[in-house]
Amino acid sequence: MTIRNVARERLERGELSLGLGLRLTRSVDIAKILKSSGYDWLFIDLEHGPMSSDFAATLAVAALDTGMSPIVRVPIMQHTMASRALDGGALGIVMPHVDTA
């Protein structure tokens, strides 16, 4: 099965791609709510909130099930957490505080 990255596809066509950042949610229902509201991606923030990497994976899978693209920001220099987020369903990673190319 091929997983589509709808947000990336829209950007590659020069279209607008809408997303929303999540730090405090406790329910995967947010993915359905965002999709029905017209969003293409959700930004799961593990750096600035109490969300666990386990719940982030659950949320990523819920987003994929709705056709949204989950993107995860990991805490500073947490390369293993980035790998786990990708394994858990994230279609993109934001690595904060990178100061060099």
PATOR-693889 format. One line per field, with one value per atom (N, C-alpha, C, O): y negated, z, x negated; residue number from 0; atom name. Coordinates in Angstrom, 2 decimals, padded with zeros to 5 digits. Layout:
// PATOR-693889
north = Y	... $
up = Z	... $
east = X	... $
num = NUM	... $
atomo = CA	... $
//
This chain:
// PATOR-693889
north = 001.18	000.00	-001.25	-001.35	-002.17	-003.43	-004.49	-004.68	-005.15	-006.23	-007.54	-007.90	-008.26	-009.55	-010.65	-010.65	-011.58	-012.78	-013.92	-014.63	-014.08	-015.06	-016.48	-017.27	-016.80	-018.15	-018.43	-019.49	-017.49	-017.66	-017.75	-018.57	-016.91	-016.95	-018.32	-018.86	-018.88	-020.21	-021.27	-022.12	-021.22	-022.19	-022.06	-023.06	-020.83	-020.62	-021.17	-021.53	-021.22	-021.80	-023.32	-023.96	-023.88	-025.31	-025.73	-026.91	-024.79	-025.07	-025.33	-025.02	-025.88	-026.12	-024.81	-024.02	-024.57	-023.39	-023.87	-024.50	-023.57	-024.07	-023.02	-021.84	-023.46	-022.56	-023.26	-024.46	-022.47	-022.99	-022.30	-021.09	-023.07	-022.52	-021.97	-022.58	-020.81	-020.18	-019.95	-019.40	-020.39	-020.16	-019.49	-018.79	-019.69	-019.28	-018.33	-018.03	-017.86	-017.01	-015.66	-015.16	-015.10	-013.79	-012.80	-011.69	-013.17	-012.31	-012.27	-013.30	-011.08	-010.96	-011.53	-011.69	-011.84	-012.43	-013.76	-014.21	-014.39	-015.68	-015.54	-016.49	-014.38	-014.18	-014.26	-014.91	-013.62	-013.67	-015.08	-015.54	-015.75	-017.12	-018.04	-018.84	-017.92	-018.77	-018.46	-019.37	-017.19	-016.81	-017.36	-017.91	-017.23	-017.73	-019.26	-019.85	-019.90	-021.37	-021.88	-023.09	-020.96	-021.36	-021.38	-021.87	-020.85	-020.83	-019.65	-018.60	-019.84	-018.82	-018.11	-016.97	-018.76	-018.19	-018.64	-019.65	-017.86	-018.29	-018.19	-017.31	-019.13	-019.29	-018.83	-019.49	-017.68	-017.08	-017.56	-017.21	-018.35	-018.99	-018.23	-018.28	-017.52	-016.80	-017.63	-017.21	-018.80	-019.64	-020.53	-020.70	-021.08	-022.09	-021.64	-022.47	-020.35	-019.88	-018.56	-017.98	-018.10	-016.88	-015.59	-014.52	-015.65	-014.47	-013.45	-013.80	-012.18	-011.11	-010.69	-010.96	-010.06	-009.57	-008.46	-008.30	-007.70	-006.66	-007.27	-006.80	-008.33	-008.96	-009.68	-009.74	-010.23	-010.88	-009.88	-010.22	-008.65	-007.61	-007.26	-007.08	-007.17	-006.89	-008.00	-007.74	-009.23	-010.39	-010.42	-010.76	-010.06	-010.02	-009.00	-009.28	-007.83	-006.80	-007.26	-007.02	-007.93	-008.47	-009.50	-009.55	-010.33	-011.33	-010.64	-011.03	-009.64	-008.91	-008.27	-008.26	-007.75	-007.14	-008.13	-007.73	-009.42	-010.43	-011.02	-011.78	-010.68	-011.25	-012.51	-013.21	-012.79	-013.95	-013.53	-012.35	-014.49	-014.24	-014.64	-015.83	-013.68	-014.03	-014.42	-013.73	-015.53	-016.02	-016.15	-016.67	-015.68	-015.67	-016.52	-016.37	-017.43	-018.15	-017.42	-017.24	-017.00	-016.29	-017.27	-018.35	-016.91	-017.77	-017.90	-017.08	-018.93	-019.26	-018.05	-017.39	-017.78	-016.74	-015.33	-014.50	-015.05	-013.72	-012.89	-012.64	-012.47	-011.74	-010.40	-010.02	-009.71	-008.44	-008.66	-007.85	-009.75	-010.05	-010.37	-010.04	-011.02	-011.31	-010.01	-009.87	-009.07	-007.77	-007.04	-006.45	-007.09	-006.43	-007.09	-006.41	-008.42	-009.12	-008.71	-008.50	-008.60	-008.16	-006.72	-006.40	-005.87	-004.49	-004.42	-003.50	-005.39	-005.43	-006.07	-006.17	-006.52	-007.06	-008.48	-008.93	-009.21	-010.60	-010.61	-009.77	-011.56	-011.73	-012.82	-013.06	-013.49	-014.53	-014.78	-014.55	-015.26	-015.55	-017.00	-017.46	-017.69	-018.99	-018.80	-018.42	-019.09	-019.00	-020.43	-021.17	-020.83	-022.23	-022.58	-021.71	-023.87	-024.44	-023.98	-023.80	-023.79	-023.45	-024.77	-025.56	-025.02	-026.31	-026.29	-027.34	-025.14	-025.03	-024.20	-023.43	-024.35	-023.56	-022.10	-021.25 $
up = 000.00	000.00	000.00	000.78	-000.85	-000.93	-000.10	-000.24	000.75	001.55	000.83	000.54	000.55	-000.12	000.89	002.00	000.49	001.28	000.59	-000.24	000.94	000.27	000.41	-000.53	001.57	001.79	000.81	000.20	000.67	-000.25	-001.70	-002.47	-002.07	-003.43	-003.75	-004.84	-002.81	-003.02	-003.19	-004.08	-002.33	-002.42	-003.73	-004.33	-004.19	-005.46	-006.65	-007.67	-006.53	-007.59	-007.43	-008.22	-006.41	-006.17	-005.48	-005.51	-004.85	-004.17	-002.69	-002.15	-002.05	-000.62	000.12	-000.26	001.16	002.01	003.45	003.99	004.05	005.39	006.46	006.27	007.58	008.69	010.02	010.07	011.08	012.41	013.38	013.28	014.32	015.32	016.52	017.01	017.00	018.17	019.26	019.01	020.47	021.62	022.78	023.56	022.91	024.11	023.89	024.84	022.72	022.46	023.17	023.39	023.52	024.19	023.42	023.90	022.23	021.48	020.00	019.42	019.42	017.99	017.14	015.93	017.75	017.01	016.38	015.43	016.89	016.34	014.86	014.10	014.46	013.05	012.17	011.12	012.57	011.80	011.77	010.75	012.91	013.00	012.05	011.33	012.06	011.19	009.72	008.90	009.38	007.98	007.50	006.40	008.31	007.91	007.87	007.28	008.52	008.49	007.35	007.19	006.54	005.36	005.49	004.59	006.58	006.76	006.02	005.85	005.58	004.84	005.69	005.40	006.72	007.55	008.99	009.27	009.88	011.28	011.79	011.42	012.64	013.17	014.63	015.49	014.88	016.21	016.92	016.51	017.97	018.64	019.88	020.91	019.79	020.94	021.70	022.76	021.17	021.85	022.92	023.99	022.64	023.52	024.19	024.53	024.39	025.03	025.75	025.64	026.47	027.27	026.52	027.13	025.23	024.47	024.42	024.22	024.59	024.53	023.08	022.21	022.84	021.48	021.11	019.93	022.08	021.80	021.29	020.31	021.97	021.52	020.20	019.38	019.99	018.71	017.56	016.50	017.76	016.73	016.51	015.38	017.58	017.47	016.69	015.84	017.00	016.31	014.84	013.98	014.56	013.17	012.36	011.23	012.92	012.22	012.00	010.94	012.99	012.84	011.72	010.94	011.63	010.56	009.20	008.26	009.10	007.84	007.42	006.24	008.38	008.09	007.49	006.76	007.81	007.27	005.96	005.30	005.59	004.39	004.65	003.71	005.92	006.27	006.41	006.62	006.31	006.44	007.83	008.16	008.66	009.98	009.92	009.30	010.56	010.66	012.14	012.91	012.56	013.98	014.23	013.55	015.21	015.70	016.94	017.90	016.89	018.02	018.88	018.42	020.12	020.97	020.39	019.59	020.82	020.30	020.29	021.31	019.13	018.92	019.30	019.67	019.20	019.53	018.24	017.76	017.69	016.43	016.53	015.60	017.65	017.80	017.87	017.36	018.48	018.53	017.12	016.79	016.31	014.93	014.16	013.41	014.33	013.65	014.11	013.30	015.39	015.93	015.41	015.13	015.28	014.76	013.31	012.93	012.52	011.14	011.08	010.29	011.93	011.99	012.46	012.09	013.26	013.80	012.89	013.26	011.70	010.75	010.30	009.38	010.90	010.47	009.03	008.64	008.26	006.88	006.78	005.70	007.89	007.92	009.34	010.29	009.46	010.76	010.76	009.78	011.86	012.07	013.19	014.31	012.87	013.84	014.26	013.48	015.48	015.88	016.22	016.49	016.19	016.63	015.81	016.34	014.51	013.62	013.12	012.50	013.38	013.08	011.89	011.49	011.33	010.19	009.09	009.34	007.88	006.76	006.99	006.17 $
east = -000.84	000.00	-000.89	-001.83	-000.57	-001.30	-000.57	000.63	-001.31	-000.74	-000.99	-002.13	000.09	-000.03	-000.31	000.23	-001.15	-001.42	-000.69	-001.26	000.58	001.45	000.91	000.97	000.37	-000.17	-001.30	-001.35	-002.20	-003.33	-002.86	-003.36	-001.91	-001.37	-000.79	-001.01	-000.04	000.55	-000.54	-000.46	-001.56	-002.65	-003.41	-003.79	-003.63	-004.34	-003.56	-004.14	-002.22	-001.39	-001.25	-000.56	-001.91	-001.83	-000.54	-000.18	000.14	001.39	001.15	000.08	002.14	002.10	002.34	003.20	001.58	001.75	001.90	000.99	003.02	003.32	003.05	003.34	002.48	002.22	002.44	002.67	002.37	002.59	001.65	001.42	001.09	000.18	000.93	001.88	000.48	001.09	000.05	-001.02	000.39	-000.50	000.22	-000.42	001.52	002.21	003.39	004.11	003.61	004.76	004.64	003.53	005.76	005.79	006.66	006.90	007.13	008.02	007.62	007.27	007.69	007.39	008.52	008.36	009.65	010.76	010.38	011.03	009.34	008.91	008.54	008.72	008.03	007.67	008.92	008.89	009.99	011.24	011.82	012.33	011.73	012.25	011.47	012.07	010.14	009.32	009.56	009.66	009.66	009.89	011.22	011.31	012.26	013.59	013.62	014.52	012.63	012.54	011.67	011.49	011.13	010.38	008.87	008.18	008.34	006.88	006.26	006.88	005.00	004.26	003.22	002.86	002.74	001.68	001.85	002.49	001.25	001.21	-000.21	-000.98	-000.53	-001.87	-001.84	-001.28	-002.46	-002.47	-003.73	-004.84	-003.56	-004.69	-005.11	-004.43	-006.22	-006.76	-007.79	-008.26	-008.13	-009.11	-008.48	-009.05	-007.31	-006.73	-005.44	-004.60	-005.28	-004.07	-004.31	-005.39	-003.32	-003.47	-003.17	-003.16	-002.92	-002.53	-003.66	-004.82	-003.31	-004.30	-004.55	-003.72	-005.67	-005.95	-004.97	-004.65	-004.48	-003.49	-002.19	-001.61	-001.72	-000.48	-000.68	000.23	-001.87	-002.16	-002.03	-001.50	-002.50	-002.37	-000.90	-000.47	-000.14	001.29	001.99	002.84	001.64	002.21	001.80	002.61	000.54	000.06	000.86	001.25	001.09	001.87	003.30	003.88	003.88	005.23	005.28	006.23	004.24	004.18	004.07	004.76	003.21	003.07	004.39	004.72	005.14	006.44	007.43	008.33	007.27	008.18	007.67	008.37	006.43	005.84	005.02	004.63	004.76	003.94	002.49	002.19	001.58	000.15	-000.32	-000.30	-000.75	-001.27	-002.75	-003.56	-003.07	-004.44	-004.76	-003.94	-005.93	-006.29	-007.52	-008.54	-007.42	-008.60	-009.09	-008.35	-010.36	-010.95	-011.74	-012.10	-012.00	-012.83	-014.24	-014.68	-014.93	-016.25	-017.19	-017.38	-017.76	-018.79	-018.34	-019.17	-017.08	-016.55	-016.41	-015.31	-017.54	-017.55	-016.80	-016.10	-016.95	-016.24	-014.73	-013.96	-014.31	-012.88	-012.36	-011.23	-013.19	-012.80	-012.60	-011.63	-013.50	-013.37	-012.12	-011.41	-011.85	-010.66	-009.39	-008.40	-009.40	-008.23	-007.96	-006.81	-009.02	-008.85	-008.33	-007.45	-008.88	-008.41	-006.96	-006.23	-006.54	-005.18	-004.16	-002.99	-004.57	-003.60	-003.81	-003.13	-004.74	-004.98	-005.49	-006.30	-005.01	-005.48	-006.53	-007.08	-006.80	-007.82	-008.27	-007.53	-009.50	-010.09	-010.59	-011.16	-010.35	-010.96	-011.97	-011.62	-013.23	-014.32	-014.63	-015.22	-014.26	-014.43	-015.86	-016.70	-016.13	-017.39	-018.59	-019.68	-018.39	-019.50	-020.06	-019.34	-021.32	-021.92	-022.87	-023.36	-023.12	-024.03	-023.39	-022.45	-023.90	-023.39	-023.72	-023.38 $
num = 0	0	0	0	1	1	1	1	2	2	2	2	3	3	3	3	4	4	4	4	5	5	5	5	6	6	6	6	7	7	7	7	8	8	8	8	9	9	9	9	10	10	10	10	11	11	11	11	12	12	12	12	13	13	13	13	14	14	14	14	15	15	15	15	16	16	16	16	17	17	17	17	18	18	18	18	19	19	19	19	20	20	20	20	21	21	21	21	22	22	22	22	23	23	23	23	24	24	24	24	25	25	25	25	26	26	26	26	27	27	27	27	28	28	28	28	29	29	29	29	30	30	30	30	31	31	31	31	32	32	32	32	33	33	33	33	34	34	34	34	35	35	35	35	36	36	36	36	37	37	37	37	38	38	38	38	39	39	39	39	40	40	40	40	41	41	41	41	42	42	42	42	43	43	43	43	44	44	44	44	45	45	45	45	46	46	46	46	47	47	47	47	48	48	48	48	49	49	49	49	50	50	50	50	51	51	51	51	52	52	52	52	53	53	53	53	54	54	54	54	55	55	55	55	56	56	56	56	57	57	57	57	58	58	58	58	59	59	59	59	60	60	60	60	61	61	61	61	62	62	62	62	63	63	63	63	64	64	64	64	65	65	65	65	66	66	66	66	67	67	67	67	68	68	68	68	69	69	69	69	70	70	70	70	71	71	71	71	72	72	72	72	73	73	73	73	74	74	74	74	75	75	75	75	76	76	76	76	77	77	77	77	78	78	78	78	79	79	79	79	80	80	80	80	81	81	81	81	82	82	82	82	83	83	83	83	84	84	84	84	85	85	85	85	86	86	86	86	87	87	87	87	88	88	88	88	89	89	89	89	90	90	90	90	91	91	91	91	92	92	92	92	93	93	93	93	94	94	94	94	95	95	95	95	96	96	96	96	97	97	97	97	98	98	98	98	99	99	99	99	100	100	100	100 $
atomo = N	CA	C	O	N	CA	C	O	N	CA	C	O	N	CA	C	O	N	CA	C	O	N	CA	C	O	N	CA	C	O	N	CA	C	O	N	CA	C	O	N	CA	C	O	N	CA	C	O	N	CA	C	O	N	CA	C	O	N	CA	C	O	N	CA	C	O	N	CA	C	O	N	CA	C	O	N	CA	C	O	N	CA	C	O	N	CA	C	O	N	CA	C	O	N	CA	C	O	N	CA	C	O	N	CA	C	O	N	CA	C	O	N	CA	C	O	N	CA	C	O	N	CA	C	O	N	CA	C	O	N	CA	C	O	N	CA	C	O	N	CA	C	O	N	CA	C	O	N	CA	C	O	N	CA	C	O	N	CA	C	O	N	CA	C	O	N	CA	C	O	N	CA	C	O	N	CA	C	O	N	CA	C	O	N	CA	C	O	N	CA	C	O	N	CA	C	O	N	CA	C	O	N	CA	C	O	N	CA	C	O	N	CA	C	O	N	CA	C	O	N	CA	C	O	N	CA	C	O	N	CA	C	O	N	CA	C	O	N	CA	C	O	N	CA	C	O	N	CA	C	O	N	CA	C	O	N	CA	C	O	N	CA	C	O	N	CA	C	O	N	CA	C	O	N	CA	C	O	N	CA	C	O	N	CA	C	O	N	CA	C	O	N	CA	C	O	N	CA	C	O	N	CA	C	O	N	CA	C	O	N	CA	C	O	N	CA	C	O	N	CA	C	O	N	CA	C	O	N	CA	C	O	N	CA	C	O	N	CA	C	O	N	CA	C	O	N	CA	C	O	N	CA	C	O	N	CA	C	O	N	CA	C	O	N	CA	C	O	N	CA	C	O	N	CA	C	O	N	CA	C	O	N	CA	C	O	N	CA	C	O	N	CA	C	O	N	CA	C	O	N	CA	C	O	N	CA	C	O	N	CA	C	O	N	CA	C	O	N	CA	C	O	N	CA	C	O	N	CA	C	O	N	CA	C	O	N	CA	C	O	N	CA	C	O	N	CA	C	O	N	CA	C	O $
//
